[in-house]
Amino acid sequence: MEKTKTGSAGFTLIELLVVIAIIAILAAML
């Protein structure tokens, strides 16, 4: 359970960073 919880949290953080990066790039292009 601990491994699954950590993996889920890590994936969420990574996904959040990716989304923020994409938004930042799009905003910079606009």
C-alpha positions as CSV (number, residue, x, y, z in Angstrom):
1,M,0.0,0.0,0.0
2,E,2.8,2.4,0.8
3,K,4.4,1.9,-2.6
4,T,1.1,2.5,-4.4
5,K,0.4,5.6,-2.4
6,T,3.9,7.1,-3.1
7,G,3.6,6.2,-6.8
8,S,0.2,7.9,-7.0
9,A,1.4,11.0,-5.3
10,G,4.6,11.1,-7.4
11,F,2.6,10.7,-10.6
12,T,0.2,13.4,-9.6
13,L,3.1,15.9,-8.9
14,I,4.8,15.0,-12.2
15,E,1.6,15.4,-14.1
16,L,0.9,18.7,-12.4
17,L,4.4,20.0,-13.3
18,V,3.9,18.9,-17.0
19,V,0.6,20.7,-17.2
20,I,2.1,23.9,-15.7
21,A,5.0,23.7,-18.1
22,I,2.7,23.3,-21.1
23,I,0.6,26.2,-20.0
24,A,3.7,28.4,-19.5
25,I,5.0,27.5,-23.0
26,L,1.6,28.3,-24.6
27,A,1.4,31.6,-22.6
28,A,4.9,32.5,-23.7
29,M,4.1,31.8,-27.4
30,L,0.9,34.0,-27.1
